[in-house]
Amino acid sequence: MRRVRVWERARRDLAEATRFMAKENPDAARALARSLDDTMRVLARCPEAGHAKPGQAERILQAKGTPYRLIYRSDVAEVVILRIWHGARAWPPVI
């Protein structure tokens, strides 16, 4: 099993998503956080679970039952969660 490290930007993505959801539905916000945590555990066991677009180092894995995707990189030692991204938004982000 690989170690999972979450970049600060991904932590902020999660906080923003759950804070937004919690305003209307605190239970849904907690369910989202659990689903994303479960998805990170899947990546620890199977880092190739997500898909990669040709020419990109990042891989993407949809969190089950949510519109959110984990954008990550992996190597032999760890999985690094770069962003937690809503699927309705274009990736990569336009600056």
Backbone as CSV, one residue per row, in Angstrom:
resi,resn,N_x,N_y,N_z,CA_x,CA_y,CA_z,C_x,C_y,C_z
1,MET,0.851,-1.180,0.000,0.000,0.000,0.000,0.894,1.240,0.000
2,ARG,0.510,2.219,-0.800,1.286,3.457,-0.876,0.749,4.517,0.077
3,ARG,1.629,5.362,0.494,1.244,6.492,1.328,0.471,7.481,0.455
4,VAL,-0.541,8.130,1.016,-1.288,9.167,0.304,-0.975,10.506,0.963
5,ARG,-0.516,11.436,0.149,-0.221,12.788,0.616,-1.171,13.740,-0.106
6,VAL,-1.759,14.666,0.633,-2.723,15.611,0.059,-2.103,17.007,0.071
7,TRP,-1.938,17.577,-1.112,-1.404,18.935,-1.211,-2.351,19.919,-0.546
8,GLU,-1.810,21.019,-0.096,-2.608,22.053,0.562,-3.725,22.558,-0.353
9,ARG,-3.456,22.705,-1.641,-4.503,23.178,-2.556,-5.674,22.194,-2.593
10,ALA,-5.397,20.906,-2.564,-6.472,19.908,-2.543,-7.239,19.972,-1.222
11,ARG,-6.541,20.237,-0.140,-7.232,20.405,1.167,-8.194,21.588,1.109
12,ARG,-7.751,22.669,0.473,-8.634,23.834,0.328,-9.821,23.515,-0.567
13,ASP,-9.578,22.763,-1.659,-10.683,22.346,-2.531,-11.742,21.598,-1.726
14,LEU,-11.293,20.655,-0.891,-12.218,19.867,-0.077,-12.970,20.760,0.904
15,ALA,-12.253,21.648,1.564,-12.896,22.539,2.531,-13.945,23.421,1.852
16,GLU,-13.615,23.952,0.680,-14.561,24.802,-0.048,-15.813,24.019,-0.443
17,ALA,-15.622,22.809,-0.953,-16.767,21.997,-1.398,-17.664,21.619,-0.220
18,THR,-17.068,21.167,0.858,-17.895,20.740,1.995,-18.549,21.927,2.686
19,ARG,-17.848,23.051,2.761,-18.438,24.250,3.377,-19.641,24.719,2.559
20,PHE,-19.517,24.721,1.234,-20.612,25.123,0.362,-21.815,24.189,0.544
21,MET,-21.562,22.884,0.540,-22.650,21.913,0.684,-23.293,21.979,2.059
22,ALA,-22.478,22.195,3.086,-22.985,22.179,4.461,-23.995,23.293,4.727
23,LYS,-23.937,24.371,3.950,-24.906,25.456,4.120,-26.328,24.958,3.884
24,GLU,-26.498,24.084,2.907,-27.822,23.565,2.557,-28.086,22.179,3.123
25,ASN,-27.021,21.363,3.227,-27.225,19.973,3.614,-25.966,19.425,4.301
26,PRO,-25.888,19.578,5.619,-24.705,19.099,6.347,-24.457,17.597,6.184
27,ASP,-25.525,16.816,6.081,-25.343,15.370,5.897,-24.671,15.068,4.556
28,ALA,-25.055,15.793,3.514,-24.449,15.596,2.197,-22.975,15.995,2.225
29,ALA,-22.649,17.048,2.959,-21.249,17.471,3.069,-20.417,16.393,3.754
30,ARG,-20.955,15.797,4.802,-20.237,14.704,5.485,-20.103,13.486,4.574
31,ALA,-21.144,13.189,3.811,-21.088,12.055,2.880,-20.041,12.303,1.799
32,LEU,-19.934,13.524,1.315,-18.920,13.862,0.321,-17.523,13.639,0.898
33,ALA,-17.296,14.131,2.101,-15.978,13.963,2.732,-15.647,12.480,2.902
34,ARG,-16.627,11.672,3.295,-16.396,10.220,3.444,-16.081,9.574,2.105
35,SER,-16.814,9.951,1.065,-16.581,9.373,-0.252,-15.187,9.718,-0.769
36,LEU,-14.770,10.950,-0.573,-13.429,11.356,-1.017,-12.357,10.628,-0.210
37,ASP,-12.583,10.455,1.075,-11.642,9.702,1.910,-11.566,8.246,1.445
38,ASP,-12.714,7.652,1.145,-12.744,6.277,0.630,-11.968,6.171,-0.683
39,THR,-12.126,7.174,-1.543,-11.433,7.168,-2.830,-9.921,7.256,-2.627
40,MET,-9.491,8.020,-1.650,-8.061,8.096,-1.348,-7.528,6.749,-0.860
41,ARG,-8.338,6.028,-0.098,-7.915,4.691,0.348,-7.806,3.734,-0.839
42,VAL,-8.701,3.860,-1.801,-8.607,3.041,-3.015,-7.282,3.334,-3.721
43,LEU,-6.932,4.610,-3.827,-5.686,4.973,-4.499,-4.459,4.461,-3.750
44,ALA,-4.532,4.391,-2.443,-3.408,3.850,-1.668,-3.164,2.384,-2.037
45,ARG,-4.249,1.656,-2.281,-4.141,0.228,-2.640,-3.912,0.023,-4.133
46,CYS,-4.516,0.892,-4.947,-4.470,0.692,-6.402,-4.282,2.041,-7.103
47,PRO,-3.047,2.564,-7.115,-2.821,3.895,-7.662,-3.078,4.031,-9.159
48,GLU,-3.188,2.931,-9.859,-3.472,2.990,-11.289,-4.984,2.973,-11.572
49,ALA,-5.800,3.119,-10.530,-7.257,3.051,-10.691,-7.802,4.174,-11.561
50,GLY,-7.196,5.327,-11.501,-7.663,6.455,-12.296,-7.168,6.375,-13.721
51,HIS,-7.635,7.291,-14.532,-7.187,7.305,-15.924,-6.298,8.517,-16.180
52,ALA,-5.447,8.384,-17.162,-4.544,9.471,-17.547,-4.818,9.827,-19.002
53,LYS,-4.797,11.102,-19.269,-4.923,11.542,-20.662,-3.538,11.502,-21.287
54,PRO,-3.456,11.172,-22.563,-2.148,11.119,-23.220,-1.372,12.426,-23.043
55,GLY,-0.110,12.293,-22.671,0.745,13.455,-22.516,0.649,14.170,-21.192
56,GLN,-0.193,13.675,-20.283,-0.326,14.312,-18.971,0.175,13.371,-17.889
57,ALA,0.891,13.924,-16.924,1.404,13.129,-15.812,0.313,12.849,-14.781
58,GLU,-0.676,13.727,-14.724,-1.741,13.561,-13.732,-2.717,12.470,-14.152
59,ARG,-3.248,11.816,-13.145,-4.314,10.839,-13.346,-5.560,11.393,-12.674
60,ILE,-6.723,10.882,-13.078,-8.002,11.370,-12.554,-8.835,10.173,-12.132
61,LEU,-9.402,10.252,-10.920,-10.316,9.215,-10.446,-11.556,9.872,-9.877
62,GLN,-12.707,9.481,-10.404,-13.998,9.984,-9.940,-14.316,9.367,-8.585
63,ALA,-14.719,10.187,-7.638,-15.154,9.685,-6.335,-16.560,9.119,-6.485
64,LYS,-16.729,7.878,-6.108,-18.002,7.172,-6.288,-19.165,7.943,-5.659
65,GLY,-20.221,8.097,-6.454,-21.442,8.726,-5.969,-21.385,10.239,-5.843
66,THR,-20.331,10.856,-6.399,-20.192,12.311,-6.318,-19.793,12.854,-7.692
67,PRO,-19.918,14.162,-7.868,-19.430,14.761,-9.108,-17.949,15.156,-9.014
68,TYR,-17.285,14.775,-7.920,-15.909,15.212,-7.685,-14.892,14.187,-8.168
69,ARG,-13.763,14.737,-8.618,-12.664,13.920,-9.127,-11.406,14.252,-8.348
70,LEU,-10.605,13.251,-8.104,-9.303,13.463,-7.497,-8.277,13.511,-8.619
71,ILE,-7.530,14.587,-8.658,-6.454,14.752,-9.623,-5.175,14.405,-8.855
72,TYR,-4.401,13.446,-9.362,-3.266,12.966,-8.578,-2.125,12.492,-9.454
73,ARG,-0.990,12.318,-8.802,0.190,11.690,-9.400,0.621,10.583,-8.459
74,SER,1.266,9.579,-9.010,1.766,8.517,-8.142,3.142,8.071,-8.607
75,ASP,3.896,7.553,-7.652,5.174,6.922,-7.955,5.264,5.667,-7.091
76,VAL,6.408,5.073,-7.013,6.520,3.808,-6.291,6.305,3.962,-4.794
77,ALA,6.470,5.165,-4.253,6.358,5.370,-2.814,5.034,5.968,-2.359
78,GLU,4.447,6.826,-3.171,3.273,7.541,-2.686,2.344,7.979,-3.812
79,VAL,1.134,8.332,-3.383,0.134,8.964,-4.238,-0.010,10.384,-3.709
80,VAL,0.063,11.357,-4.605,-0.062,12.757,-4.208,-1.343,13.317,-4.805
81,ILE,-2.269,13.701,-3.937,-3.530,14.305,-4.382,-3.240,15.784,-4.628
82,LEU,-3.378,16.195,-5.888,-3.064,17.566,-6.276,-4.261,18.493,-6.134
83,ARG,-5.423,18.012,-6.567,-6.649,18.807,-6.529,-7.842,17.885,-6.312
84,ILE,-8.911,18.456,-5.804,-10.219,17.803,-5.738,-11.121,18.707,-6.558
85,TRP,-11.609,18.167,-7.662,-12.171,18.996,-8.721,-13.590,18.562,-9.056
86,HIS,-14.516,19.502,-9.153,-15.894,19.193,-9.550,-15.892,18.837,-11.037
87,GLY,-16.541,17.744,-11.378,-16.532,17.235,-12.747,-17.162,18.150,-13.779
88,ALA,-17.987,19.107,-13.359,-18.600,20.033,-14.307,-17.630,21.133,-14.725
89,ARG,-16.502,21.230,-14.040,-15.508,22.248,-14.367,-14.457,21.655,-15.301
90,ALA,-13.953,22.476,-16.193,-12.945,22.031,-17.146,-11.621,21.749,-16.435
91,TRP,-10.941,20.708,-16.872,-9.595,20.411,-16.386,-8.665,20.345,-17.576
92,PRO,-7.522,20.925,-17.578,-6.940,21.675,-16.457,-7.564,23.058,-16.345
93,PRO,-7.427,23.674,-15.166,-8.025,24.990,-14.980,-7.372,26.025,-15.888
94,VAL,-8.149,26.975,-16.313,-7.654,28.062,-17.143,-7.231,29.181,-16.202
95,ILE,-6.023,29.658,-16.378,-5.515,30.708,-15.481,-5.837,32.065,-16.048
